[in-house]
């Protein structure tokens, strides 16, 4: 089965476009910068406060990887703890939580799609067979074959209950592939996690699409939206698969979410823009539109956001 986006599209990569991007023969060419050594905000987090947590928390491990503590459950979203992606793309900054800093028991692991910067096999192997793995439709066989017996695959809008928490798999505008012959043979998406009326949304990898409004309408109100802001240049090539800060802010407004949490930047050099550029652009946009600063969180790698310490009671007024 070949999966598609909501609009029926399947991302394809004509060879001439790939060559244009690789050679830099296009109008958006930028000076090349190194893949590592780019300064990004990092805080030391030994995990001590996470082992006996009384509140819901969200800790940015880097890129799209988060530890979410919700309703007494320890959940990992798109965990990538390796020092490189497939030995090819090195990590710019270490994971925000070391293995020893993670809670001893991980209850749930959520995978948004099968790209290597979101589904890292060495990390999954080290997490082992005990967690419940929630994966997009089309991926269950891989997990069973590789020794993960507790796996549930989800189609778009499908829900599952774990403890007192409800997870909903929602659409994204993207694609999937791990090898040469498996283009779009599994789905891609995001997750909405809810406990006791508190909702968090992780967008996975996505371009801008009208589905954000539907996600906000069907799954909202959304309190916290984890949205990707990096890996966007050149736009003529990347806009069909990744958002830039402008698109991410547009998605935030469409979702009618209360708190924007930035992700998918600063960890792996995947595209042409400088690794530290996305948050600069996002802050500039935020200030230009005079949006409340309390509604924007650009966490440092390793930083924990603790709820209800962050006040989400005031709705964000955006037209």
C-alpha positions as CSV (number, residue, x, y, z in Angstrom):
1,X,0.0,0.0,0.0
2,X,1.2,3.5,-0.8
3,X,0.1,6.2,1.6
4,X,-0.7,9.8,0.6
5,X,-1.3,13.1,2.2
6,X,-4.8,14.4,2.8
7,X,-4.8,16.2,-0.5
8,X,-3.8,13.0,-2.3
9,X,-0.2,14.0,-2.9
10,X,2.8,11.8,-2.6
11,X,6.1,13.6,-2.2
12,X,8.4,12.8,-5.1
13,X,11.9,13.9,-5.8
14,X,12.8,14.3,-9.4
15,X,16.4,13.6,-10.0
16,X,16.9,17.1,-11.6
17,X,15.6,18.7,-8.4
18,X,17.8,16.6,-6.2
19,X,20.8,17.6,-8.3
20,X,19.9,21.3,-8.3
21,X,19.8,21.2,-4.5
22,X,23.0,19.2,-4.0
23,X,25.0,21.3,-6.4
24,X,23.6,24.6,-5.3
25,X,22.5,25.7,-8.8
26,X,19.5,27.6,-7.7
27,X,18.6,31.1,-6.6
28,X,18.4,30.4,-2.9
29,X,22.0,29.1,-2.5
30,X,23.6,30.0,0.9
31,X,27.2,29.8,2.1
32,X,28.0,26.4,3.4
33,X,28.4,26.1,7.1
34,X,29.7,23.2,9.3
35,X,27.5,20.4,10.5
36,X,28.7,20.6,14.1
37,X,30.1,23.1,16.6
38,X,27.2,25.6,16.1
39,X,26.4,27.1,19.5
40,X,22.8,26.4,20.6
41,X,21.3,26.8,24.1
42,X,21.9,23.7,26.3
43,X,21.1,23.2,30.0
44,X,22.4,20.4,32.1
45,X,19.6,18.1,33.2
46,X,20.6,15.1,35.4
47,X,17.0,13.9,35.5
48,X,16.7,14.0,39.3
49,X,13.6,16.2,39.3
50,X,12.0,13.9,36.7
51,X,12.2,10.7,38.8
52,X,9.7,11.9,41.4
53,X,7.7,14.4,39.4
54,X,4.4,15.7,40.9
55,X,3.3,17.6,37.8
56,X,3.1,17.1,34.0
57,X,6.4,17.9,32.4
58,X,7.9,18.2,28.9
59,X,11.6,18.0,28.4
60,X,13.3,18.7,25.0
61,X,16.0,16.1,24.3
62,X,16.8,17.7,20.9
63,X,15.4,17.8,17.4
64,X,11.9,16.3,17.6
65,X,12.7,14.2,20.7
66,X,10.8,14.8,23.9
67,X,10.2,13.2,27.2
68,X,6.6,13.8,28.2
69,X,5.4,13.0,31.7
70,X,1.6,13.0,31.5
71,X,-0.9,11.6,34.0
72,X,1.8,9.6,35.7
73,X,3.1,8.0,32.5
74,X,6.6,8.5,31.1
75,X,6.4,8.9,27.3
76,X,9.1,9.4,24.7
77,X,8.2,11.0,21.4
78,X,10.5,10.4,18.4
79,X,13.5,9.5,20.6
80,X,16.9,9.9,19.0
81,X,19.8,9.4,21.4
82,X,22.5,8.5,18.9
83,X,25.6,10.6,18.2
84,X,24.8,10.6,14.5
85,X,22.1,9.6,12.0
86,X,23.2,6.4,10.4
87,X,26.8,7.3,10.9
88,X,26.4,10.0,8.3
89,X,24.9,13.2,9.9
90,X,26.7,14.0,13.2
91,X,24.9,15.5,16.2
92,X,25.5,19.2,16.8
93,X,24.6,19.0,20.5
94,X,24.4,16.0,22.9
95,X,21.0,14.7,23.9
96,X,19.3,16.9,26.6
97,X,18.9,13.8,28.8
98,X,21.4,11.1,29.0
99,X,20.3,7.5,29.3
100,X,20.9,7.6,33.1
101,X,18.8,10.8,33.4
102,X,15.7,9.2,31.8
103,X,13.1,7.7,34.1
104,X,13.8,4.1,34.8
105,X,10.5,3.0,33.3
106,X,9.4,4.3,29.9
107,X,5.7,3.4,29.5
108,X,5.0,4.6,25.9
109,X,7.2,5.4,22.9
110,X,5.5,7.3,20.0
111,X,7.0,7.4,16.5
112,X,5.6,9.9,14.1
113,X,7.2,8.4,10.9
114,X,10.1,6.3,9.8
115,X,12.7,8.8,8.8
116,X,16.0,8.2,10.6
117,X,16.0,11.6,12.5
118,X,12.7,10.5,14.1
119,X,13.0,6.7,14.2
120,X,16.5,5.8,15.4
121,X,17.0,2.0,15.5
122,X,20.0,2.1,18.0
123,X,17.9,4.1,20.4
124,X,14.9,1.8,20.0
125,X,17.0,-1.2,20.6
126,X,18.4,0.2,23.8
127,X,14.9,1.1,25.0
128,X,14.0,-2.5,24.5
129,X,10.8,-4.5,24.2
130,X,8.9,-3.4,27.3
131,X,7.4,0.0,26.4
132,X,4.2,0.2,24.3
133,X,5.2,1.5,20.9
134,X,2.6,3.6,19.1
135,X,3.5,3.8,15.4
136,X,1.8,4.9,12.1
137,X,-0.2,2.5,10.0
138,X,2.1,0.3,8.0
139,X,5.0,0.0,10.5
140,X,3.7,-2.7,12.9
141,X,5.4,-5.5,11.0
142,X,8.9,-3.9,11.2
143,X,8.5,-3.5,15.0
144,X,7.3,-7.1,15.5
145,X,10.1,-8.5,13.3
146,X,12.7,-6.5,15.2
147,X,11.7,-7.7,18.7
148,X,9.1,-5.2,19.9
149,X,6.1,-7.2,20.8
150,X,4.1,-4.4,22.3
151,X,3.2,-2.3,19.3
152,X,0.1,-0.7,18.1
153,X,-0.2,1.0,14.7
154,X,-2.6,3.8,14.2
155,X,-4.4,5.4,11.2
156,X,-5.2,9.1,11.1
157,X,-7.7,10.1,13.8
158,X,-7.5,6.8,15.5
159,X,-7.3,6.9,19.3
160,X,-5.9,4.6,21.9
161,X,-6.0,4.7,25.7
162,X,-3.0,4.1,27.9
163,X,-3.8,4.5,31.6
164,X,-5.7,7.7,32.0
165,X,-4.2,9.3,28.9
166,X,-5.6,9.3,25.4
167,X,-3.4,9.5,22.3
168,X,-4.7,10.4,18.9
169,X,-2.7,10.0,15.7
170,X,-3.4,13.0,13.4
171,X,-2.4,13.9,9.9
172,X,0.7,15.7,8.7
173,X,1.9,16.8,5.3
174,X,5.0,14.8,4.7
175,X,6.2,11.4,3.4
176,X,8.0,8.2,4.6
177,X,11.0,6.1,3.5
178,X,13.9,4.2,5.0
179,X,15.3,2.2,2.1
180,X,15.3,2.2,-1.7
181,X,12.0,0.4,-2.3
182,X,9.7,1.5,0.5
183,X,8.7,5.0,-0.5
184,X,5.4,5.9,1.4
185,X,4.7,2.3,2.4
186,X,3.9,3.5,5.9
187,X,2.1,6.6,7.1
188,X,3.3,9.8,8.8
189,X,1.6,12.1,11.3
190,X,1.5,13.7,14.7
191,X,0.1,12.9,18.1
192,X,-2.4,14.7,20.4
193,X,-1.9,13.5,24.0
194,X,-4.7,14.3,26.5
195,X,-5.1,13.7,30.2
196,X,-7.8,15.2,32.4
197,X,-8.6,17.9,29.8
198,X,-4.9,18.9,29.3
199,X,-3.8,18.5,25.6
200,X,-0.4,18.5,24.0
201,X,0.2,18.2,20.2
202,X,3.4,17.0,18.6
203,X,3.3,17.8,14.9
204,X,6.0,15.3,13.8
205,X,7.5,16.3,10.5
206,X,5.2,18.4,8.3
207,X,4.8,21.2,5.8
208,X,2.0,23.7,6.2
209,X,-1.4,22.3,5.3
210,X,-5.0,23.2,6.0
211,X,-5.2,20.1,8.3
212,X,-4.0,22.2,11.2
213,X,-7.4,23.8,11.5
214,X,-9.1,20.4,11.5
215,X,-6.7,19.1,14.2
216,X,-7.5,22.1,16.4
217,X,-11.2,21.7,15.7
218,X,-11.4,17.9,16.3
219,X,-8.8,17.5,19.0
220,X,-8.8,20.9,20.8
221,X,-8.6,23.0,22.7
222,X,-4.9,22.4,22.5
223,X,-2.8,23.7,25.4
224,X,0.7,23.0,24.1
225,X,1.8,22.7,20.4
226,X,5.2,21.3,19.6
227,X,5.9,22.6,16.2
228,X,8.9,22.2,13.9
229,X,10.7,25.4,12.9
230,X,13.9,24.2,11.2
231,X,15.2,22.3,8.2
232,X,13.5,24.5,5.7
233,X,16.0,25.8,3.1
234,X,16.0,26.1,0.2
235,X,12.3,26.7,0.3
236,X,11.6,25.7,-3.4
237,X,12.7,22.2,-2.4
238,X,11.7,21.9,1.3
239,X,8.4,23.8,1.5
240,X,6.4,20.7,0.5
241,X,7.8,18.7,3.5
242,X,9.0,21.1,6.2
243,X,7.7,24.3,7.7
244,X,9.8,27.4,8.2
245,X,9.1,29.8,11.2
246,X,6.5,31.7,9.2
247,X,4.6,28.5,8.4
248,X,5.0,27.3,12.0
249,X,3.4,30.5,13.3
250,X,0.6,30.2,10.8
251,X,0.0,26.6,12.0
252,X,0.0,27.7,15.6
253,X,-2.7,30.3,14.8
254,X,-4.7,27.7,12.8
255,X,-4.6,25.3,15.7
256,X,-5.7,28.0,18.2
257,X,-3.2,26.6,20.7
258,X,-2.2,28.4,23.8
259,X,1.6,27.7,24.0
260,X,4.0,27.4,21.1
261,X,7.0,25.0,21.9
262,X,9.6,25.1,19.2
263,X,11.4,22.0,18.0
264,X,13.2,20.4,15.0
265,X,16.2,22.8,15.0
266,X,19.8,23.0,16.3
267,X,20.5,19.3,16.5
268,X,21.2,17.9,13.1
269,X,22.4,19.8,10.0
270,X,19.9,18.6,7.4
271,X,19.3,21.6,5.2
272,X,21.0,24.8,4.0
273,X,20.0,27.4,6.6
274,X,22.3,28.0,9.6
275,X,21.5,25.7,12.5
276,X,20.9,28.6,14.9
277,X,18.7,30.7,12.5
278,X,15.2,29.3,13.0
279,X,14.6,30.7,16.6
280,X,16.0,34.1,15.6
281,X,13.4,34.3,12.8
282,X,10.6,33.0,15.0
283,X,11.3,35.6,17.7
284,X,11.5,38.4,15.1
285,X,8.1,37.3,13.8
286,X,6.7,37.1,17.3
287,X,7.8,40.6,18.1
288,X,6.7,42.0,14.8
289,X,3.2,40.8,15.4
290,X,3.3,41.9,19.1
291,X,2.2,38.5,20.4
292,X,2.4,37.7,24.1
293,X,5.8,36.5,25.0
294,X,4.3,34.1,27.6
295,X,2.8,32.1,24.8
296,X,6.2,31.3,23.2
297,X,8.6,28.7,24.5
298,X,11.9,28.1,22.7
299,X,13.4,25.7,25.2
300,X,17.1,25.0,25.5
301,X,18.2,21.4,24.8
302,X,17.7,19.6,28.1
303,X,15.2,22.2,29.5
304,X,12.1,20.9,31.3
305,X,8.8,22.8,31.0
306,X,6.6,22.0,34.1
307,X,2.9,22.3,34.1
308,X,1.0,24.0,35.8
309,X,3.8,26.3,36.6
310,X,3.4,27.8,33.1
311,X,0.2,29.7,33.1
312,X,-2.0,28.7,30.2
313,X,-5.2,30.3,31.4
314,X,-5.1,33.3,29.2
315,X,-6.1,32.6,25.6
316,X,-3.9,33.9,22.8
317,X,-5.7,36.5,20.8
318,X,-4.5,36.3,17.2
319,X,-6.5,37.3,14.2
